[in-house]
């Protein structure tokens, strides 16, 4: 607030110091200058779109090249009221001939009650609209936010009332309808490049999953569901794999097999080009012994924690490297942490990999994860639960 007062005072002082012939430029003119935001480039044809706020009247604009290196701009929508309704989440169709945008609602706190600062007696709504790049009357696609256009350009998926909805973009298309019914708070919709599946994040209070919905098979798969916060799904260029954040960067085949842990990091992104060939998943990891043990603090659990790796035909898989790690649940205030005898143990001739565990000095429930991370597993990990109890 202080900076705004200083700026206004400076503006007054500047105007006061101008020659008489220059004083026609008023403070009102300075404060009513148009403000542009949300600039989005088209995927082809070299076009640009943005939102322009002129004295509270927000409208969608588009610019295209005139062929000489200059750009010619055009106002596409004609909202003529300062009604406080935001315009945001602009998206181009793949052919750059149409634009999607959201009008209404709160762009910062999506899904909350729609602000109505102008006190419109009929109320307001958060709606998704489609308009041609040449202008004309916009078409309402549905109520919601977070629109993502299919790479095929034939439909839009979006979020509405906590669910994923979709609507066709054809001229005679039916009304929007929900794709499926889900639990949790849904976010981060991402189309597969082949336009046949959608990945998303399902938040469940203290953890989250990556979900994949196949539109052709009408099947839903959660990738490596657990108690971690999985986020930021990114499709591979061939639509086969999804990379995402968990403890580290991981990737899985879209059907939930072939898990690979790629290393520490965040905000994953695929390189461009052709994906290299990879071995189809052909084996699984299964729990053998050591789950559910309870012992006193600092004790070594009496039974080894063991897994077996088997092929699709049930044969033991020797030489498969298992990564062992653990995550305890509770406050990080212990003086002696739990420990494992090793973190990378290859399976023996019987397909077994085992570790010993020493409990820590706190009363904790610990989860021990054994994971096969080379991309060959149909089922890539199992999780054991162990408990450290206070000494009698």
N, C-alpha and C positions, 0 to 999 in steps of 0.2 A: 504494500500500500504506500509506504514512504517513497519507494522508487517511482511510483506512478505520479505522486504529487510533485516530486522533483522534476519529472519529465514534463508535466503540464506547465509548471512554472517556467521551465526553460523554453517551452514553446511560446508562452505569452511574452517572455522577454525577447525572444527572437522576432516575433511579430512586431513588438513595440519598437524595436530598433531598425525595422525596415523602412526604406523610403516610402513616401505616401502612395506612390503609384503601385507599390508591391503589396499594400495591405489588403487587397481584395481577397487574398488567400486567407481563409478563416480557420480557426481551430476546429470548427464543425467539419470542414472539408478534410482536415487532416485525420480526424477520428473516424470519418465515414469511408475512408479508402477501402476498396475491396481487399479481401484476404483470401488467398488460395491455399489449399491443403490437399492431402491425400492423392498426390500425383502418382499415376499408374501408367506404365508403358504397355502398349498392346504387344501380343506375341508375334505379330507380323504387321506389315504395311506401315510401320513407323509412326503409329498414332499415339497420342497422349490423352489422358482423361484426368480430371481433377474436380474438386468441389470448390466453388467460389462463394464466399460470404460477402454480400453487399448489403450493409446496414441491417444485418440479421436475416436477410433473405438468402437461403442457401440453395444453390442450383448446381447441376452437373454440367461441366463444359468439356469440349473435345477439341483437339487441334490436330491437323494433318498437314503434310508438306504439300506445297503448291507446285513442286517439281523443280523449283529454282533454288532450293535450299532454305526457303523461308516457310514458316508455318502460319496457317490460317486457322483461327479459333472460332468456335461456334457454341452458343449456349443451347443445351439439349432439352433441359427441363424448364418449366415456367412457374415455379412456386413463387408467389408474389406477396406472401405475408411474413412478417417477422414474428413467427409463432414459436421459436425456440426449438423446433424439431431438427435434430442433427441429421446429417447425411454422411455415410461412411461405408467402409467395406466394399469398395468398388472392384469389380472383376470383369475382365474381357472374356468374350467367347473366343475359342481358338482361332476362328476366322477373322477376328477383329471387326466384325460387322455389327455386334451388339454388346451392350454393357449391362451388368447387373449392379444394383446398389441397394443399400438398406437406408430407409428413412424412418425416423422416430426411435424411441427408446433411448437408452443410455449407453453410449459407445464405450465408456470406461467400465461400467458395471453391467455387463450383459446378463440378460435374464431377470433383472430386477424390474419393479414396477416402472412403467413408462412415465417420464417427466412430462408435465403439462403446464409449463410456466405461463402460457397465454390464457390459461383457464378456459380452454375450448369447451363449451357446454356438451358437445357430443363426445368428448373424450379424445384420446389419441391412441395410436397403436404403432408397434414396431413391425414394419412390413418390408418385404423384399420385392424389388421392381426390376423389370426388364425394359430396355429402351434401345431402339436402333441407333447406330452411330450417326445416322443422318438426321436424327431427331424424330419428332412425332409424339403421339400419345403413349406414355409408358403403360406397361401391362403389369398388373399386380400378380406376383407369383404365389405369395402366401405370407403368413404371419410368422416372423422369426428373425434369425440373424445367422451370421457365419456362413454365407453362401459360398460353395465351391462348385465350379463348372466342370462337368465331365470332360476329359480330354477328347472325347468324340463330339463334344459340342451339342449333344442332344438333350441333356437334362442337367438340373442343378440339385445338389444335395444341400441341406441346411439344417439348422437346429431350431426346434420349436417345442415348447412345453416339455423340455427335458429329453426329447427323443429326436432321432434322425428322420427327416422328411425328405421327399424328392418330388420334383415336378418336371414334366417334359417341356421342352421349349418350342415344340411344333405349334403352328398357328391354331390347330384344333385340339390342342392337348387338354386332357382332363385336369381337374383341380389337384393340388398337391395332396399327398397322402404319406403317412408314416411308412418307412421301410421295414422297421421291426421295433419291438418293444424291449427296452433295456433297463437294467438297474444302474444306479450311480449317476453322477453328473458327467455328461458327455461333452467332449471338446476335441479340438484339433482334427477335424475331418480332412482326410487326404485321399484323393482318388489314385488308384493304380494307373500307370500309364496306358494299360490296355483297356481302361474304362470298365472293367468287369468286376471290380472290388473296391471297397472303401475301408481304409484303416482309420481308427479313432482312439481316443483315450477315454477310459471310464474310471472316474475318480470315486473312491469308496472311503471317504473320510480320512483315514490314515495310510492309505495305499492306493495304487492305481494300476490298471491293466491296459495293455494294447489289444484292442479287438480288431478283427478282420471279418467283414461281411462280404460274402461272394454273392453278387446279384444274380448270376446265372443259376448256381446250385441252390441259392437261398439258404446258405449255411453260415453259421457264426462260429469263429474260433478265437480263443484268447491265447496270445503268445506267452508262454512261460508264466502263467498266473501265480502270484505269490503275495507276499506282504511288503514288497518293495514299491517304490514310486516309479513306475515305468512311464516314459513321456517321449514326445517329439518323434513320432514315427516318420520314416522317410522310405519311399519305395525305391528299389533298384530300377534301372532303366528298362529291364526286361520283365518287370512286374513279378518276378519270382520271389525275391527276398524283401524283407523289411528290416531296416536298421533303426535302433532306438536307444534311448538312455535308460540304464538301470543303475547298478553299482558302477558300471563302466559302459562302454559302447558295445552293444550286442546286436546280432542279426539272426533272423530265423526265416525259413521258408514260409510262405504265406499260409500253409496248412498246419503250422505249428511244429514242424520237424526241423532237423538240421541246424540246431542252435550253434552259434559261434560267438565266443567272446573275443572282441577285437582289441581291447585295451582301454586304459583310462581316457576320459575325455567327456565332452559334452557337445551339443548341437551338431549331430552327425550329418554328413552330406556325401552323396555318391559322386564319383567322377563321371565324366561323360564318356561315351564310347560303348563298345560291345562288351557285355559281361563274359568273363572267362567260363569255360565249362566246369562243372563241379560234379562230384560223385553224389548220386542219389542216396538219401538216407537208407541204411540197411540194417541198423542194429539199435539196441536200446539198453538203457541202464536201469537196474532194478535193485531195490533194497534187499540185503541178505541178513544182516545181524547188527545189533547194537542200538536199536531205536528205543526210546522211552526209558533210559536208565536214570536212576536217582541215586546220588551219593553225596557224602559230606563235602564241604568246601575244601579245596586243595587236593582232593583225592584223585587218583587215576582210575577212570572207569574200568570195572573188571572185565568187560567184554569189548573186544575190538569193534570199531564201527566199519562195516563192510558193505561193498556193493559188488554186483556182477554185471558184466557187459556181455550180451548175447546177440547173435545174429538173428535175422528174421526166421531162420530155420531152427533156432534154439541152440545153435552151437556156441561154445564159449569163445570169446574174442580176446586173444592175448595181445599185449603190447599197446592197448588203448590207454592213453594218458588221462587220468582222472585228476581234476583240480578240486582240492578240498579247502573249504574255508568256513568260517563261522561268524554268526552275528548274534550277540546277546540282546535281550529285551530288558530294558530297565535303565536307571540312571548310571552314567559313566563315572562312578565314584569308587570303584574297587581299587585296592592297592596291588593285587596280583591278578592279572588277567588269565582267563582260560587259554590253553594252548593245545595244538595238535602236533603229533610226532612228525608230520610231514605235510606238505601242501600239494605236491605233485607225485602221484604214485601210479605207475603203469600196471595194468592188469597182468596176472601170471597166466600160466598155461590153462588154468581152470576158469579164466576170465574174471578173477577176483582182485579187488583193490581194497586195502584196509589201512586204517590209522588208529592210533591210540589217542585218547583225550584226557588231559588233566584239567580238572575244574578250577575255577578261580576262587577268590576270597569273598566274593559277594553271593548273596542268595539270588540266583538268577535262573531264568529259563534260557537256554542257549539253543540256537538252531544251527545245525551243521549241514552244509550243502556239499554234495558230491556231483560234479558236472563233467560231462563229456563235451568238449567245446571245439571239436574239429569239423563239425558240420555233418558227420556221418550218422547221427543218432535220430531215430524217430522220436524217442523220448530222451531229452538231453540232460535231465538232472533229477535227483531225489533229495529230500530234506529230512534230516533226523531231528528229533527234539530231545534234549538232555536237560536235567535239572540239578543244580547245586543246592543242597539243603544245609541249614545251619548245623553245626556240630552239637551233639546232645550234651 
